[in-house]
């Protein structure tokens, strides 16, 4: 009997990008990270790319890329975010697939996913096919090969979706054991009824489809998968491996495949250090003589199915009622508020179906005026979504657009369809409340689609849409229904070029290069700009062109902004001010500012722009926080100067009080603490740590019995200092003094009881340890270098082959 083990991870996050900015805005709930994507990357996606295997003392003995030894899929929208925001992790995922091709005999471990996490059985036929095609093309764009398998959102399945997948070259998919209907031996006429308790999950099955095509189905081991998700099996890597090995059946002949499917976030986010349990289990399984790791593609080639299956249509892995979780109050929920109901699901889906129908009608009516084949163009539009460079966009237009048409109208039409599919993202129905962030996100996509439909057809669908979603009642009495949530949370997010122009105008007050800087997915180009400063006050006046990189719509704006200090800003903007008037306004405004006649300046702005003003609060969330932080840092610098003046002036007095046993006043204690914490933060942020300065600060903290403030920030800064030193060591590997200084740095930070983030530094040490060549060998033969480098490994908590014993 041949024993094979395959662990599949489904890595996915609900899309969180603002539908207009195509950017994830600041999420304070993810603190200290910018947003939840960034936080989960730090807890899960990045650690799995360089996961630690510990010895019995808890010291790192090896670092491996888990993705190269498992089967996995990443949601395309998540991969897009990783590509732009976490490029090192993104590249490690691609590298892992390339490595797995060698490890698994030409079969990569990455599989595709239907593009937008739509529940395919609830989609119309066109959307099903587009989601499958987009998922394949996104995969090919990133991994450079055709995917063998495809993950279906929530494993929600029907025969039509399977048939479409097979027609586009997909060989297999993975389903939950309860999705099996019946099975039979190939060639037999007799079917056997099956269920999650009786189906043999240790073998694949052919599913023959109405078209005559077929696709392989792998039903994962439900019990073992549940143990990973809910039974804390990831608390111990050895126990995890043994659980998988125990799932083989001794009296069963032929090859056996034990395989599980789990949310990838289990390995580090849902279960802390779950990535390390996974790494240990993979390493352990590789040492078992009669068991081998495998991925689905390799197993399918070596052991094609000998049995056939039929599925339960409209079934999924996360709803025991089929796919009702995404259209009805079926009882499936997160369990957080048992008194709540989900009756809102049905009217919300019906409202979106109504909207989709009208968007199809508009697309077909307007599309035939602009596109050779509107639906073929939509199928191919993923190539633009993946690469919005002008040359690529132009190639798409030449292929699909009719001669002489408006490029902006073409893009608005296709973006309308893209958002019409995004508004069906499954997360919108998965949770418990219609006003939750996942549900308001899909309503945001609906709002964007409505806006685009209005722009291309002049037809306003929003009034009727709002009326329809009133039937989706909220569980929160003060919200009432989805229409209230839509008006409260969605409409304020809606922007156009005017809002981008307003943001740009305010931001020019603070930007170092104000004449041209990107505003998320918009390009700005200044045609005139002047900025004047007088003390803290600033005046910015300009003419700029704002252009969307998505729809290619653009507009010229004139603006004037007055900054009065702190967070006080007065600004005006115009879309149609003649240049002659603008020049007069500029002349008068600059003259008033230079004479410090702010009353006349504000009057001039009102005269030319009108009474409507905008302020700091019109900035987008990230830029608003950035500006407020900049203002705050300047103010805090003044606070520090005041404390430092007291510190320098009265230090001898404070010292004398201490020496004489006289209690030090609280004001002086506060001064000492503030100044020394500022010194420590500055020391950690310096390009190369000053050990004498750090010794002085440590001695002062000890002398005055002080504690550090904001240890999280200081630990991050200390970790970055260590990382910077390791980066320098990579370039100057023979520098024994650098290694010794770094070891001394560890001695000092231990005095502060800090636990710096060593993740990247450990990875760098691992890379340096593996480097070959004459220089490396000379270092290993140098006793001083060898000892210092070994001690550095101990300080980093990592012990590798070649370290001194």
DOBAPA-549512 format. One line per field, with one value per residue (C-alpha): residue in one letter; x, y, z; residue number from 1. Coordinates in steps of 0.25 Angstrom, whole numbers. Layout:
N
resn a  ...
xx X  ...
yy Y  ...
zz Z  ...
resi NUM  ...
END
This chain:
805
resn x  x  x  x  x  x  x  x  x  x  x  x  x  x  x  x  x  x  x  x  x  x  x  x  x  x  x  x  x  x  x  x  x  x  x  x  x  x  x  x  x  x  x  x  x  x  x  x  x  x  x  x  x  x  x  x  x  x  x  x  x  x  x  x  x  x  x  x  x  x  x  x  x  x  x  x  x  x  x  x  x  x  x  x  x  x  x  x  x  x  x  x  x  x  x  x  x  x  x  x  x  x  x  x  x  x  x  x  x  x  x  x  x  x  x  x  x  x  x  x  x  x  x  x  x  x  x  x  x  x  x  x  x  x  x  x  x  x  x  x  x  x  x  x  x  x  x  x  x  x  x  x  x  x  x  x  x  x  x  x  x  x  x  x  x  x  x  x  x  x  x  x  x  x  x  x  x  x  x  x  x  x  x  x  x  x  x  x  x  x  x  x  x  x  x  x  x  x  x  x  x  x  x  x  x  x  x  x  x  x  x  x  x  x  x  x  x  x  x  x  x  x  x  x  x  x  x  x  x  x  x  x  x  x  x  x  x  x  x  x  x  x  x  x  x  x  x  x  x  x  x  x  x  x  x  x  x  x  x  x  x  x  x  x  x  x  x  x  x  x  x  x  x  x  x  x  x  x  x  x  x  x  x  x  x  x  x  x  x  x  x  x  x  x  x  x  x  x  x  x  x  x  x  x  x  x  x  x  x  x  x  x  x  x  x  x  x  x  x  x  x  x  x  x  x  x  x  x  x  x  x  x  x  x  x  x  x  x  x  x  x  x  x  x  x  x  x  x  x  x  x  x  x  x  x  x  x  x  x  x  x  x  x  x  x  x  x  x  x  x  x  x  x  x  x  x  x  x  x  x  x  x  x  x  x  x  x  x  x  x  x  x  x  x  x  x  x  x  x  x  x  x  x  x  x  x  x  x  x  x  x  x  x  x  x  x  x  x  x  x  x  x  x  x  x  x  x  x  x  x  x  x  x  x  x  x  x  x  x  x  x  x  x  x  x  x  x  x  x  x  x  x  x  x  x  x  x  x  x  x  x  x  x  x  x  x  x  x  x  x  x  x  x  x  x  x  x  x  x  x  x  x  x  x  x  x  x  x  x  x  x  x  x  x  x  x  x  x  x  x  x  x  x  x  x  x  x  x  x  x  x  x  x  x  x  x  x  x  x  x  x  x  x  x  x  x  x  x  x  x  x  x  x  x  x  x  x  x  x  x  x  x  x  x  x  x  x  x  x  x  x  x  x  x  x  x  x  x  x  x  x  x  x  x  x  x  x  x  x  x  x  x  x  x  x  x  x  x  x  x  x  x  x  x  x  x  x  x  x  x  x  x  x  x  x  x  x  x  x  x  x  x  x  x  x  x  x  x  x  x  x  x  x  x  x  x  x  x  x  x  x  x  x  x  x  x  x  x  x  x  x  x  x  x  x  x  x  x  x  x  x  x  x  x  x  x  x  x  x  x  x  x  x  x  x  x  x  x  x  x  x  x  x  x  x  x  x  x  x  x  x  x  x  x  x  x  x  x  x  x  x  x  x  x  x  x  x  x  x  x  x  x  x  x  x  x  x  x  x  x  x  x  x  x  x  x  x  x  x  x  x  x  x  x  x  x  x  x  x  x  x  x  x  x  x  x  x  x  x  x  x  x  x  x  x  x  x  x  x  x  x  x  x  x  x  x  x  x  x  x  x  x  x  x  x  x  x  x  x  x  x  x  x  x  x  x  x  x  x  x  x  x  x  x  x  x  x  x  x  x  x  x  x  x  x  x  x  x  x  x  x  x  x  x  x  x  x  x  x  x  x  x  x  x  x
xx 0  5  2  1  -3  -7  -10  -18  -19  -30  -24  -34  -38  -51  -47  -46  -42  -51  -58  -54  -40  -36  -29  -31  -33  -28  -34  -32  -38  -25  -15  -3  -5  -11  -22  -26  -19  -6  -8  -12  0  9  2  0  4  18  21  17  27  38  33  42  44  49  57  53  59  50  62  60  67  62  53  45  34  22  15  25  20  5  -6  -11  -20  -20  -32  -28  -32  -23  -11  -13  -12  0  7  5  7  15  24  34  23  16  29  31  18  21  35  29  20  33  40  28  28  42  38  25  30  25  12  11  4  -3  -17  -26  -39  -52  -48  -57  -62  -76  -85  -85  -98  -105  -99  -105  -97  -90  -84  -80  -72  -66  -62  -55  -48  -43  -38  -30  -25  -21  -14  -6  -2  4  9  13  6  -8  -15  -18  -29  -38  -44  -58  -63  -68  -67  -81  -83  -93  -91  -92  -80  -72  -75  -70  -58  -55  -58  -46  -36  -38  -35  -40  -46  -47  -61  -66  -70  -84  -85  -85  -98  -94  -82  -79  -67  -64  -71  -82  -96  -100  -99  -97  -103  -92  -90  -79  -78  -78  -70  -56  -48  -35  -37  -41  -54  -58  -70  -76  -83  -96  -87  -79  -67  -62  -54  -47  -53  -45  -54  -45  -45  -55  -52  -37  -40  -49  -38  -29  -40  -47  -40  -27  -19  -9  -4  6  12  15  1  -4  5  1  -14  -12  -4  -14  -25  -19  -27  -18  -27  -29  -21  -16  -11  -17  -18  -21  -24  -30  -35  -35  -35  -20  -22  -23  -8  -4  -16  -27  -17  -4  9  0  10  21  12  10  25  28  17  22  36  32  24  36  43  33  38  24  17  20  15  8  -1  -13  -8  3  -6  -16  -6  0  -13  -25  -39  -45  -58  -69  -77  -89  -90  -101  -104  -105  -96  -84  -74  -80  -95  -101  -114  -107  -105  -116  -106  -104  -119  -128  -129  -125  -119  -104  -97  -84  -91  -87  -102  -111  -123  -121  -127  -122  -136  -129  -121  -133  -137  -122  -120  -133  -129  -116  -122  -131  -120  -111  -123  -123  -108  -108  -119  -111  -98  -104  -111  -99  -89  -93  -90  -76  -71  -70  -75  -79  -78  -66  -59  -64  -58  -44  -45  -37  -25  -27  -30  -17  -9  -14  -2  -6  0  -7  -20  -18  -16  -29  -37  -31  -36  -50  -55  -61  -53  -54  -61  -59  -49  -55  -69  -63  -56  -68  -76  -67  -64  -79  -79  -67  -74  -87  -79  -72  -85  -88  -75  -79  -75  -86  -96  -87  -88  -99  -103  -107  -99  -86  -73  -74  -88  -86  -74  -83  -93  -82  -79  -94  -93  -81  -88  -100  -91  -85  -98  -103  -90  -92  -107  -112  -121  -122  -124  -121  -135  -141  -130  -130  -145  -143  -133  -142  -148  -134  -136  -125  -123  -119  -131  -125  -121  -134  -131  -120  -125  -121  -107  -106  -108  -99  -87  -87  -91  -81  -70  -75  -65  -64  -53  -57  -54  -41  -38  -42  -33  -21  -23  -22  -11  -2  -1  7  14  28  26  13  12  10  7  -2  -15  -18  -23  -23  -12  -10  -3  -1  -2  0  4  9  11  14  18  18  21  12  2  2  -5  -6  -12  -12  -19  -17  -23  -28  -29  -34  -25  -37  -47  -38  -48  -41  -44  -37  -39  -35  -33  -28  -25  -21  -14  -16  -8  -11  -23  -29  -31  -40  -41  -48  -49  -55  -57  -59  -52  -47  -32  -33  -41  -32  -20  -27  -31  -17  -11  -21  -19  -4  -4  -13  -5  8  2  -3  -17  -25  -38  -37  -31  -43  -52  -45  -46  -61  -63  -56  -60  -73  -77  -75  -62  -55  -46  -36  -48  -50  -37  -37  -35  -21  -16  -24  -17  -4  -6  -11  1  11  4  5  19  23  15  22  35  32  27  41  49  41  44  59  61  56  64  77  75  70  77  88  77  69  82  84  70  72  85  80  68  58  46  46  34  25  28  42  40  31  42  53  44  39  54  60  49  51  66  64  54  64  76  68  64  79  85  95  93  102  106  111  98  90  98  96  81  81  88  79  67  72  77  63  56  48  40  39  27  20  28  22  27  41  41  38  49  59  55  58  71  75  70  78  90  88  86  99  105  100  109  121  120  135  132  134  133  119  115  121  114  101  103  106  93  85  91  87  72  71  73  60  52  49  45  48  42  53  45  52  66  65  62  74  83  77  81  95  97  94  103  114  127  142  138  128  138  149  139  136  151  153  150  147  136  131  129  123  113  109  106  98  90  87  83  73  68  73  83  87  97  111  108  118  114
yy 0  14  25  39  52  65  78  88  103  112  126  137  151  158  170  183  193  205  203  217  218  203  204  198  210  211  201  205  191  185  194  194  190  199  189  175  170  175  169  155  156  158  147  137  139  144  134  122  127  125  116  112  98  98  88  83  95  104  109  110  99  101  111  106  111  103  107  98  86  87  90  104  114  129  138  147  160  156  153  166  173  165  168  183  184  172  169  160  151  151  147  136  130  130  124  113  108  108  100  90  87  81  74  68  64  75  78  92  93  105  104  115  120  126  140  148  138  138  126  120  112  125  133  133  125  137  141  127  126  140  136  123  130  142  132  124  137  143  130  129  144  142  127  126  113  107  103  88  90  101  104  108  119  112  100  103  95  91  83  95  101  88  87  101  98  85  93  102  92  90  76  75  82  79  78  74  60  64  69  55  49  35  27  15  7  11  2  -2  1  1  14  14  25  32  42  49  37  26  33  28  41  34  33  43  41  44  53  51  64  66  71  58  65  60  66  59  61  60  60  64  57  65  60  63  77  80  77  87  98  96  85  92  82  92  94  83  80  66  63  69  60  48  51  51  38  32  34  22  9  -3  -13  -5  -9  0  15  24  39  45  60  72  85  97  112  116  126  115  114  126  136  128  119  127  120  110  112  106  94  92  93  83  73  74  72  60  54  54  46  35  23  18  32  43  57  59  70  67  69  59  49  50  47  35  29  33  31  17  21  31  41  50  62  69  81  95  90  96  93  104  103  90  94  95  110  116  124  133  135  132  131  117  117  117  129  132  129  143  148  136  146  152  147  147  150  161  152  149  163  167  157  160  174  171  162  173  183  172  171  185  186  175  182  195  188  181  194  203  193  190  204  203  189  179  168  173  159  155  168  166  152  158  170  163  166  181  179  172  182  196  201  210  201  189  197  202  188  184  196  192  178  180  194  200  211  225  222  228  221  226  221  207  206  211  200  189  194  194  179  177  183  176  163  168  172  157  154  143  150  160  149  140  148  152  167  174  187  179  183  171  174  189  186  178  190  199  191  192  207  208  200  209  222  216  212  226  232  223  223  235  225  226  213  217  222  209  201  208  206  191  189  195  181  176  179  181  174  188  196  210  205  200  194  193  206  213  206  209  224  224  216  214  228  235  227  230  240  246  254  267  260  255  269  274  264  268  283  281  271  281  289  278  270  272  271  277  280  265  253  241  240  225  221  235  243  258  267  282  293  304  304  314  312  323  322  332  325  314  320  315  318  308  312  304  298  283  272  259  246  233  221  212  219  229  240  254  268  281  288  302  303  311  306  314  307  315  305  293  286  299  299  307  303  305  298  301  292  303  316  323  325  341  340  330  339  351  343  338  352  357  345  345  360  359  347  355  367  357  362  349  355  361  347  339  350  348  333  334  344  336  322  324  321  306  302  289  286  276  267  265  258  243  235  231  245  252  243  246  261  260  252  262  273  265  262  277  280  268  273  286  278  270  283  289  276  275  290  286  273  281  292  284  271  274  279  266  258  265  263  248  247  253  244  255  250  255  263  257  268  264  249  252  261  250  239  247  251  238  231  241  238  223  224  233  223  212  220  224  218  210  208  216  206  217  225  213  209  223  222  209  213  226  217  208  220  227  214  217  209  211  216  210  197  192  204  203  188  190  201  191  180  189  193  179  176  188  182  168  175  181  168  162  172  171  157  157  169  162  176  178  164  167  181  174  164  175  182  170  171  185  183  172  182  189  176  178  167  172  166  157  151  158  157  142  140  149  141  128  133  137  123  116  125  118  122  125  137  129  118  127  133  119  116  129  126  140  141  127  129  143  138  126  135  144  132  129  144  142  129  121  110  104  95  101  109  106  96
zz 0  -4  6  1  9  3  11  4  9  3  5  4  10  7  -3  5  -5  -6  -19  -25  -20  -22  -9  5  14  28  38  52  57  51  60  60  45  35  31  33  20  26  39  34  24  37  44  33  19  21  32  24  13  23  35  46  51  65  73  87  93  85  76  61  54  40  32  20  10  14  1  -7  1  1  -9  -8  -15  -13  -16  -28  -21  -9  -18  -25  -12  -8  -21  -19  -4  1  -11  -4  1  -12  -19  -9  -12  -27  -24  -15  -27  -36  -26  -24  -39  -37  -24  -29  -43  -51  -44  -37  -24  -27  -32  -38  -31  -38  -38  -29  -18  -24  -20  -34  -33  -30  -42  -56  -67  -73  -59  -56  -69  -67  -52  -57  -69  -60  -50  -60  -67  -54  -50  -63  -62  -48  -48  -63  -66  -67  -54  -53  -42  -38  -24  -24  -14  -1  -10  -15  -27  -38  -51  -60  -52  -53  -68  -71  -63  -71  -84  -80  -77  -62  -58  -43  -32  -17  -10  4  7  10  -5  -10  -15  -20  -25  -33  -39  -53  -63  -53  -55  -41  -32  -17  -9  -1  10  18  27  16  4  3  3  1  -14  -26  -34  -48  -50  -63  -68  -77  -88  -89  -82  -68  -57  -45  -31  -18  -6  6  19  27  41  40  33  45  55  49  48  62  70  73  66  62  76  73  60  64  68  55  47  55  53  38  38  46  35  26  26  28  22  9  -3  -14  -12  -2  -1  12  9  16  12  22  22  20  31  41  39  47  48  54  62  66  61  53  41  50  54  39  36  47  42  27  32  40  29  20  30  30  22  16  14  4  2  -11  -18  -25  -39  -37  -30  -41  -52  -44  -39  -48  -42  -43  -38  -42  -34  -35  -26  -19  -27  -20  -8  -1  10  20  19  23  16  2  -2  6  14  3  0  12  27  28  42  38  44  52  65  72  74  74  76  62  50  35  28  21  12  3  0  -2  -12  -19  -20  -26  -36  -40  -41  -49  -59  -62  -63  -73  -81  -81  -84  -96  -101  -100  -102  -116  -119  -114  -115  -126  -116  -103  -95  -102  -98  -83  -84  -88  -79  -68  -76  -74  -59  -58  -65  -67  -74  -86  -96  -91  -90  -104  -109  -103  -109  -123  -121  -116  -118  -130  -138  -132  -119  -106  -98  -85  -89  -92  -79  -71  -77  -74  -60  -58  -61  -52  -40  -44  -41  -29  -22  -21  -13  -4  9  8  12  21  34  43  40  28  33  35  27  18  14  13  4  -6  -6  -9  -21  -25  -23  -32  -43  -41  -43  -55  -61  -60  -66  -79  -80  -72  -65  -50  -43  -29  -24  -28  -22  -9  -8  -11  0  10  11  17  32  41  54  60  63  61  47  43  29  18  12  25  25  10  12  25  21  6  0  8  1  -13  -20  -33  -40  -32  -18  -24  -28  -14  -8  -17  -14  1  0  -8  5  12  0  -2  -17  -19  -33  -37  -28  -30  -22  -21  -35  -41  -48  -45  -54  -50  -61  -51  -37  -26  -12  -2  13  24  38  39  29  15  2  -10  -23  -35  -48  -49  -58  -51  -59  -54  -57  -58  -67  -73  -69  -67  -63  -61  -47  -42  -27  -15  -1  11  23  36  45  53  45  41  25  16  2  -11  -24  -38  -50  -60  -56  -68  -69  -69  -56  -50  -52  -46  -34  -32  -33  -23  -13  -13  -11  1  7  6  13  24  20  22  23  8  4  9  2  -11  -10  -8  -19  -30  -25  -17  -3  -3  4  8  19  25  27  12  11  9  22  20  15  27  37  30  31  45  49  42  50  63  61  59  72  80  75  83  95  95  94  106  114  109  114  128  127  124  133  146  144  155  164  162  164  177  182  179  186  199  199  196  188  174  169  159  149  149  148  136  130  132  126  114  110  112  104  93  94  93  81  74  77  71  58  55  43  52  67  76  87  96  95  98  110  115  113  120  132  133  132  143  152  152  152  140  130  115  108  96  96  83  75  82  79  65  64  71  61  49  55  55  41  36  42  36  22  24  28  16  8  17  22  28  37  51  58  52  57  71  72  68  79  89  84  88  102  104  99  109  120  114  115  100  91  77  64  59  47  36  43  45  31  27  37  30  16  21  27  14  6  -1  -7  -3  5  13  15  20  30  35  37  45  60  64  53  55  70  68  57  66  77  68  64  79  81  69  74  62  62  48  42  43  56  67  77
resi 1  2  3  4  5  6  7  8  9  10  11  12  13  14  15  16  17  18  19  20  21  22  23  24  25  26  27  28  29  30  31  32  33  34  35  36  37  38  39  40  41  42  43  44  45  46  47  48  49  50  51  52  53  54  55  56  57  58  59  60  61  62  63  64  65  66  67  68  69  70  71  72  73  74  75  76  77  78  79  80  81  82  83  84  85  86  87  88  89  90  91  92  93  94  95  96  97  98  99  100  101  102  103  104  105  106  107  108  109  110  111  112  113  114  115  116  117  118  119  120  121  122  123  124  125  126  127  128  129  130  131  132  133  134  135  136  137  138  139  140  141  142  143  144  145  146  147  148  149  150  151  152  153  154  155  156  157  158  159  160  161  162  163  164  165  166  167  168  169  170  171  172  173  174  175  176  177  178  179  180  181  182  183  184  185  186  187  188  189  190  191  192  193  194  195  196  197  198  199  200  201  202  203  204  205  206  207  208  209  210  211  212  213  214  215  216  217  218  219  220  221  222  223  224  225  226  227  228  229  230  231  232  233  234  235  236  237  238  239  240  241  242  243  244  245  246  247  248  249  250  251  252  253  254  255  256  257  258  259  260  261  262  263  264  265  266  267  268  269  270  271  272  273  274  275  276  277  278  279  280  281  282  283  284  285  286  287  288  289  290  291  292  293  294  295  296  297  298  299  300  301  302  303  304  305  306  307  308  309  310  311  312  313  314  315  316  317  318  319  320  321  322  323  324  325  326  327  328  329  330  331  332  333  334  335  336  337  338  339  340  341  342  343  344  345  346  347  348  349  350  351  352  353  354  355  356  357  358  359  360  361  362  363  364  365  366  367  368  369  370  371  372  373  374  375  376  377  378  379  380  381  382  383  384  385  386  387  388  389  390  391  392  393  394  395  396  397  398  399  400  401  402  403  404  405  406  407  408  409  410  411  412  413  414  415  416  417  418  419  420  421  422  423  424  425  426  427  428  429  430  431  432  433  434  435  436  437  438  439  440  441  442  443  444  445  446  447  448  449  450  451  452  453  454  455  456  457  458  459  460  461  462  463  464  465  466  467  468  469  470  471  472  473  474  475  476  477  478  479  480  481  482  483  484  485  486  487  488  489  490  491  492  493  494  495  496  497  498  499  500  501  502  503  504  505  506  507  508  509  510  511  512  513  514  515  516  517  518  519  520  521  522  523  524  525  526  527  528  529  530  531  532  533  534  535  536  537  538  539  540  541  542  543  544  545  546  547  548  549  550  551  552  553  554  555  556  557  558  559  560  561  562  563  564  565  566  567  568  569  570  571  572  573  574  575  576  577  578  579  580  581  582  583  584  585  586  587  588  589  590  591  592  593  594  595  596  597  598  599  600  601  602  603  604  605  606  607  608  609  610  611  612  613  614  615  616  617  618  619  620  621  622  623  624  625  626  627  628  629  630  631  632  633  634  635  636  637  638  639  640  641  642  643  644  645  646  647  648  649  650  651  652  653  654  655  656  657  658  659  660  661  662  663  664  665  666  667  668  669  670  671  672  673  674  675  676  677  678  679  680  681  682  683  684  685  686  687  688  689  690  691  692  693  694  695  696  697  698  699  700  701  702  703  704  705  706  707  708  709  710  711  712  713  714  715  716  717  718  719  720  721  722  723  724  725  726  727  728  729  730  731  732  733  734  735  736  737  738  739  740  741  742  743  744  745  746  747  748  749  750  751  752  753  754  755  756  757  758  759  760  761  762  763  764  765  766  767  768  769  770  771  772  773  774  775  776  777  778  779  780  781  782  783  784  785  786  787  788  789  790  791  792  793  794  795  796  797  798  799  800  801  802  803  804  805
END
